[in-house]
Amino acid sequence: MNIIVLKGMFRAKVFAIFTVTAVLFCIILLFLPVNFIFNDTEYKVLFISEYPKGYINNKVYNDTNIPSFWKPKNFNLNCSGILEGNLNDIKQGTIKRFTSKDLPEDLDLSCEGIRSRGYYPSKPLSKLEESYPIAYARNVYNNYYTLELQFLLSYAPQNHYCFAIDKKAVAFRKQMESLAKCFDNVYITDTSYPMTSGGRNQALSSYECMKHLVTKKWNYLFILQNDDFPLKSNLEIVQILIARNGTMDIGYTNPNALIKARIDLSRKWDHKSLNFTNDSNDNNNNFNNNLLNTSMTFQKGYYPNGLPRESVDYLVNTINITTYLNQINIGRYGEDEMVWQTLFNDGFLQIPQWVHHDCLSNYYQEATYMVRYAIWTASSCKSKLFSHSLCVMGVEMLRELKDNPKFFAYKFKADQDMGAIFCYSEYIYNKTYFARSSNVNIEYYLNLPQTKYQNANKEEKAHIIENCKKEKKW
């Protein structure tokens, strides 16, 4: 009998010790920085797989009076059938495509009118989304209603939205001002530049937004252009960004054949001449003066990108990139595609999350760049609709877009297939407000080379760079 009692007492003590240890471990985890958890792959997977689920279910806002997605009265496509891949419904959408010409001419741009076309919550939809606000810096010039839809689909009250508007688009600016006055988290830059599709003034315009947005609270910034259309809900984007620990998302391609055509190499491109720092700069001692007189190495890639907060703060508050931006901005086609890639490759500036030049071709290639999805080959364009030799997304492509891992599609065009815009918008809208679902494959994003590169510790990063030197493609 005494033996049984002793065994019971022993088990009770073991259980008590185990419980206290577990509680202490949990308390310690609460006070650890997120970066600490992300340094270990096993902790990362565990943290990501559990953290979002709890926060998704723990809603902070639950409105039962959410209206259905607005479509004009003359719109008669079966969007649910199209998104499911029903061939008859898709055929109806292609026989006579619904375009911007079929939209009502008297679109109500009052705040009441704008809110009648979609739901804009006054509070975050979940604690997860509340904990990770996103900022958008978007250069725009036309197609107001498509932009209103893009804004609606990405809208969250904790997010921030800045629009830099083409100086030439006077009437369009008035439309955007109507939108901005209805929301406290929407901003239009005071300084505007005449932008071109070839890239003139694109980076300067984005920089105006960046300077304004750094005064706001957010974790991650997307730099976008007029026709970058969201493929995912705000919840899904937040899940991915948290899973990747705010990894910078920028794509690189071999620039060598284009540098002379896009950059005026007769100008001085050394760091000293570009005035990134000066003697009065308190941060000047952080830079390697031996590299001050070396020239920048130009790189290329898509213009849109995703940047963590620390990178944007550094660009705006630690260094001065205005001379660099103005000097590269001379009107040569595609010059905007050299701007950010060159900065984030620079070993002198070492902007947070910069990439070693030897690792560009292996860790930051465009194939694994997630910000923009575009189709450049005519044979891969199922809609057979094109804009500047680029495929335009049509209704016959929506089923596949649902499973596309990238954040934004480039591009949908209202004058060619507004029906595709309406149907995909309804899909995201319903997922956001009714299904509250997410089909994000977190493991896919964790295994992207950019994610692995940016989340490697110092020792791992050194090993990665050594391998890059042996395997680089350019």
C-alpha positions in Angstrom: 0.0 0.0 0.0 2.8 2.4 0.9 4.6 1.5 -2.3 1.5 2.5 -4.3 1.2 5.8 -2.4 4.9 6.5 -3.0 4.5 5.8 -6.7 1.5 8.1 -6.8 3.4 10.8 -5.1 6.4 10.4 -7.4 4.1 10.6 -10.5 2.4 13.7 -9.1 5.8 15.4 -8.6 7.0 14.5 -12.1 3.7 15.9 -13.5 4.1 19.1 -11.5 7.7 19.6 -12.6 6.7 18.9 -16.2 3.8 21.4 -16.0 5.9 24.2 -14.4 8.7 23.6 -17.0 6.2 23.8 -19.9 4.6 27.0 -18.5 8.0 28.6 -18.0 9.0 27.6 -21.6 5.8 29.3 -23.0 6.4 32.4 -20.9 10.0 32.6 -22.3 8.7 32.2 -25.9 6.3 35.1 -25.4 9.2 37.5 -24.7 11.5 36.2 -27.5 11.7 38.3 -30.6 10.1 36.8 -33.7 13.5 36.8 -35.5 14.8 34.4 -32.8 12.1 31.9 -33.6 12.6 32.2 -37.3 16.3 31.5 -37.1 15.5 27.8 -36.7 13.6 26.0 -39.4 11.8 23.6 -37.1 10.6 26.4 -34.9 9.6 28.4 -38.0 7.4 25.7 -39.4 5.8 25.0 -36.1 5.2 28.7 -35.4 3.8 29.4 -38.8 1.5 26.4 -39.0 -0.1 27.2 -35.6 0.0 31.0 -35.3 -2.2 32.0 -38.2 -4.9 29.4 -37.5 -5.6 30.7 -34.0 -5.5 34.3 -35.1 -7.8 33.6 -38.1 -10.5 32.1 -35.9 -10.0 34.8 -33.2 -12.0 37.6 -35.0 -12.0 41.1 -33.7 -14.8 42.2 -36.0 -17.9 40.3 -37.2 -20.4 42.3 -39.2 -23.5 40.3 -40.3 -24.7 43.0 -42.7 -22.1 42.6 -45.4 -23.5 43.2 -48.9 -22.8 40.9 -51.7 -20.3 41.9 -54.4 -21.7 44.7 -56.6 -22.0 44.1 -60.4 -23.8 46.3 -62.9 -27.4 45.3 -63.8 -26.4 44.3 -67.4 -23.7 41.9 -66.2 -25.0 38.4 -66.8 -21.9 36.1 -66.6 -22.0 33.1 -64.3 -18.8 33.9 -62.4 -18.9 30.9 -60.0 -19.1 28.6 -63.0 -16.2 30.4 -64.7 -14.0 30.1 -61.6 -14.8 26.4 -61.4 -13.8 26.0 -65.0 -17.2 25.3 -66.5 -16.6 25.4 -70.3 -20.1 26.6 -71.2 -19.9 29.5 -68.8 -16.4 30.4 -70.0 -17.6 30.3 -73.6 -20.4 32.7 -72.8 -17.8 35.1 -71.4 -15.7 34.9 -74.5 -18.4 35.1 -77.3 -19.0 38.7 -76.5 -16.7 39.9 -73.8 -18.0 42.4 -71.2 -15.8 45.5 -71.3 -15.5 48.9 -69.8 -17.8 50.2 -72.6 -20.6 48.2 -70.9 -20.2 49.9 -67.6 -22.7 52.6 -66.5 -21.4 56.1 -67.6 -22.7 57.8 -64.4 -20.6 56.0 -61.8 -21.4 57.6 -58.5 -18.1 58.9 -56.9 -19.6 60.2 -53.7 -18.5 58.4 -50.5 -22.0 56.9 -50.3 -21.7 55.7 -54.0 -18.2 54.2 -53.5 -19.3 52.4 -50.4 -22.4 51.1 -52.1 -20.2 49.1 -54.5 -18.3 47.2 -51.8 -17.8 46.6 -48.2 -15.1 48.5 -46.3 -14.8 47.2 -42.7 -14.1 49.8 -39.9 -12.1 47.3 -37.9 -9.6 44.5 -38.7 -11.2 41.2 -39.6 -8.8 39.1 -37.5 -6.1 39.6 -34.9 -3.6 38.2 -37.4 -4.4 40.9 -39.9 -4.5 43.6 -37.1 -1.0 42.6 -36.1 0.5 43.0 -39.5 -0.6 46.1 -41.4 0.5 46.5 -45.0 1.4 49.6 -47.0 0.9 50.2 -50.7 2.7 52.7 -52.9 1.0 52.6 -56.3 1.8 54.7 -59.4 -1.5 55.2 -61.3 -2.7 57.1 -64.4 -6.1 55.7 -65.7 -8.9 53.2 -65.4 -10.5 54.6 -62.2 -13.0 51.8 -61.6 -10.5 49.0 -62.0 -8.3 50.8 -59.4 -11.4 51.1 -57.1 -11.8 47.4 -57.3 -8.1 46.7 -56.6 -8.4 49.0 -53.6 -11.6 47.3 -52.4 -10.0 43.8 -52.6 -6.9 44.8 -50.7 -8.7 47.1 -48.2 -8.2 46.7 -44.5 -8.6 49.7 -42.1 -5.2 49.0 -40.5 -3.5 49.1 -44.0 -2.2 52.3 -45.7 -2.6 53.2 -49.4 -0.6 55.9 -51.2 -1.3 56.8 -54.8 1.2 58.8 -57.0 -0.8 60.1 -59.9 0.5 60.9 -63.4 0.7 64.7 -63.6 -0.9 64.6 -67.1 -4.0 62.7 -65.8 -5.9 65.8 -64.6 -9.5 64.3 -64.8 -8.3 61.0 -63.4 -6.8 62.8 -60.4 -10.1 64.2 -59.5 -11.6 60.7 -59.5 -8.9 59.5 -57.2 -9.3 62.5 -54.9 -13.0 61.5 -54.6 -11.8 58.1 -53.4 -9.2 59.5 -51.0 -11.5 61.8 -49.2 -13.7 58.9 -48.1 -10.9 57.1 -46.2 -8.4 58.2 -43.5 -5.8 55.7 -44.7 -5.7 56.7 -48.3 -3.2 59.3 -49.5 -2.3 61.1 -52.7 1.2 62.6 -53.1 1.3 66.4 -53.2 4.2 66.2 -55.7 3.3 64.6 -59.0 5.4 63.8 -62.1 4.6 63.1 -65.7 5.0 59.4 -65.9 5.5 57.2 -69.0 5.0 53.5 -69.6 8.7 53.4 -70.5 9.7 54.2 -66.9 10.2 57.9 -66.8 9.5 59.3 -63.3 8.2 55.9 -62.0 10.8 55.6 -59.2 10.6 59.3 -58.2 6.8 58.9 -57.9 7.1 55.8 -55.7 9.7 57.6 -53.5 7.1 60.4 -52.9 4.8 57.7 -51.5 7.5 56.1 -49.5 8.4 59.4 -47.8 4.8 59.8 -46.8 4.2 56.2 -45.7 7.2 56.1 -43.3 5.2 58.3 -41.0 2.5 55.6 -40.7 2.4 52.3 -38.9 2.9 49.2 -41.0 5.1 46.2 -41.4 5.6 45.6 -45.2 5.4 47.8 -48.3 4.3 46.8 -51.8 5.6 49.1 -54.6 3.1 48.6 -57.5 1.9 50.1 -60.8 -1.4 50.9 -62.3 -2.3 47.4 -63.5 -1.0 45.1 -60.8 -4.2 43.3 -59.7 -4.5 41.4 -56.4 -4.7 37.6 -56.7 -5.0 37.0 -53.0 -7.0 38.3 -50.0 -5.5 40.5 -47.4 -5.5 37.5 -45.0 -3.6 35.3 -47.4 -1.0 38.0 -48.1 -0.5 38.5 -44.3 -0.1 34.8 -43.7 2.5 34.6 -46.4 4.5 37.6 -45.3 4.5 36.4 -41.7 5.6 33.0 -42.8 8.5 34.4 -44.7 9.4 36.7 -41.8 9.0 39.8 -44.0 11.4 38.6 -46.7 12.1 41.2 -49.4 10.6 40.2 -52.7 12.4 41.5 -55.7 13.3 39.8 -58.9 16.6 39.9 -60.9 17.5 39.0 -64.5 20.8 39.2 -66.3 21.3 43.0 -67.0 24.4 42.9 -69.1 22.7 43.2 -72.5 20.6 46.2 -71.4 22.8 48.4 -69.2 24.3 50.6 -72.0 20.8 51.1 -73.5 19.1 52.0 -70.2 21.9 53.8 -68.2 24.0 56.8 -69.2 27.4 55.5 -68.4 29.1 58.8 -69.2 27.8 60.1 -65.8 29.5 59.5 -62.5 28.0 56.6 -60.7 30.4 56.3 -57.7 28.8 56.5 -54.3 30.5 59.7 -53.4 29.2 61.6 -56.5 25.7 60.2 -55.9 25.6 61.9 -52.5 24.2 58.9 -50.6 25.9 60.2 -47.5 27.6 63.4 -46.4 29.8 64.6 -43.6 26.9 65.9 -41.6 25.1 62.6 -41.8 25.0 61.0 -38.3 25.1 57.6 -39.9 28.1 58.3 -42.1 30.4 56.3 -39.8 28.4 53.2 -40.7 29.7 53.1 -44.2 33.0 51.7 -45.6 34.9 54.7 -46.8 37.1 52.5 -48.9 34.1 51.8 -51.1 33.0 55.4 -51.4 34.7 56.0 -54.7 33.6 52.7 -56.3 30.9 52.7 -58.9 27.5 51.0 -58.6 26.9 47.8 -60.4 23.7 48.0 -62.3 21.0 45.2 -62.1 17.6 44.7 -63.7 14.2 43.1 -62.9 10.5 43.9 -62.7 9.7 47.3 -61.2 7.2 46.2 -58.5 8.6 44.7 -55.4 7.9 44.0 -51.7 10.0 45.6 -49.0 10.0 45.1 -45.2 9.7 48.2 -43.0 13.3 48.3 -42.0 14.4 48.6 -45.7 12.1 51.4 -46.5 13.0 53.3 -43.3 16.7 53.0 -44.4 16.0 54.3 -47.9 14.1 57.3 -46.6 15.8 58.2 -43.3 19.4 56.8 -43.3 20.6 57.4 -46.9 19.7 60.0 -49.5 18.7 58.4 -52.8 17.4 61.6 -54.5 20.6 62.2 -56.6 20.6 58.6 -57.7 16.9 58.6 -58.6 17.2 61.9 -60.6 20.4 60.8 -62.4 18.9 57.5 -63.6 15.7 59.2 -64.6 16.5 60.6 -68.1 13.7 59.0 -70.2 15.4 55.9 -71.5 13.1 52.9 -72.0 13.1 50.5 -69.0 15.3 52.7 -66.7 12.8 52.1 -63.9 13.6 48.4 -63.9 17.2 49.1 -62.9 16.4 51.3 -59.9 15.6 49.1 -57.0 17.5 46.0 -58.1 20.7 48.1 -58.2 20.2 49.6 -54.8 19.4 46.3 -53.1 22.5 44.7 -54.7 24.9 47.3 -53.4 27.6 46.2 -51.0 28.4 49.8 -50.0 24.9 50.9 -49.0 24.0 47.5 -47.5 20.3 48.4 -47.3 18.6 45.9 -44.9 17.9 42.6 -46.8 20.4 43.6 -49.5 21.5 40.7 -51.7 25.1 39.7 -52.4 25.8 40.1 -56.2 27.0 36.5 -56.5 23.7 35.2 -55.2 21.3 37.1 -57.6 21.0 34.4 -60.2 20.4 31.6 -57.8 18.4 33.1 -54.9 16.6 36.1 -56.5 15.7 35.0 -60.0 12.3 36.1 -61.5 10.9 32.6 -61.5 10.6 32.7 -57.7 9.7 36.3 -57.5 6.3 36.5 -56.0 5.0 40.1 -56.4 4.0 40.1 -60.1 2.7 37.3 -62.4 2.9 38.2 -66.1 2.8 36.2 -69.3 5.1 37.4 -72.0 4.8 34.5 -74.6 1.9 34.6 -77.0 1.6 30.8 -77.1 1.0 30.8 -73.3 -1.8 33.4 -73.5 -5.1 31.5 -73.4 -7.2 34.7 -73.8 -5.3 35.8 -77.0 -5.7 39.3 -75.7 -2.6 41.5 -75.6 -1.5 44.9 -74.4 2.0 46.1 -75.4 2.9 42.5 -76.4 1.9 41.3 -72.9 -0.9 38.8 -72.3 -4.2 40.3 -70.8 -6.0 38.0 -68.4 -9.3 36.8 -69.7 -12.2 34.7 -68.2 -10.7 31.5 -69.6 -7.7 32.0 -67.3 -9.4 32.6 -64.0 -9.6 29.0 -62.9 -5.8 28.7 -63.1 -5.2 32.1 -61.4 -6.9 30.8 -58.3 -4.0 28.5 -57.7 -1.3 30.9 -58.8 1.1 31.5 -55.9 2.0 35.1 -56.8 0.5 38.2 -55.2 -0.5 40.3 -58.2 -1.4 39.6 -61.8 -0.2 41.9 -64.6 -2.5 42.5 -66.2 -6.3 42.7 -66.4 -7.6 45.3 -68.8 -11.1 46.7 -68.5 -11.3 47.7 -72.2 -10.6 44.1 -73.2 -12.3 41.9 -70.6 -14.0 43.6 -67.7 -15.9 40.4 -67.2 -12.7 38.7 -66.0 -12.1 41.6 -63.6 -15.6 41.3 -62.1 -15.5 37.6 -61.8 -12.1 37.4 -60.1 -12.9 40.3 -57.9 -16.1 38.6 -56.7 -14.0 35.5 -55.9 -11.6 37.4 -53.7 -14.4 39.5 -52.1 -16.4 36.3 -51.2 -13.3 34.6 -49.8 -12.5 37.7 -47.7 -16.0 38.4 -46.2 -18.0 35.2 -46.5 -15.9 32.1 -46.7 -13.1 33.6 -44.6 -11.0 30.9 -46.1 -7.4 30.5 -47.2 -5.8 28.0 -49.4 -2.2 29.2 -49.0 0.5 26.5 -49.1 2.8 27.9 -46.4 5.5 25.3 -47.1 5.8 26.5 -50.7 6.7 30.0 -49.5 9.0 28.8 -46.7 11.0 26.8 -49.3 11.5 29.7 -51.8 15.2 30.6 -52.2 14.6 34.3 -51.2 13.1 33.1 -47.9 16.0 30.8 -47.1 18.5 33.5 -48.0 17.1 36.3 -45.9 16.4 34.1 -42.9 19.8 32.4 -42.8 22.0 33.2 -39.8 25.4 34.8 -40.2 27.2 31.5 -40.5 24.6 30.0 -42.9 24.7 33.2 -45.0 28.5 33.0 -45.4 28.2 29.4 -46.6 25.4 30.3 -49.0 27.5 33.1 -50.5 30.5 30.8 -51.0 28.3 28.4 -52.9 26.8 31.2 -54.9 30.3 32.2 -56.1 30.7 28.7 -57.6 27.2 28.4 -59.1 26.3 31.9 -60.3 24.9 32.3 -63.8 26.0 35.9 -64.4 
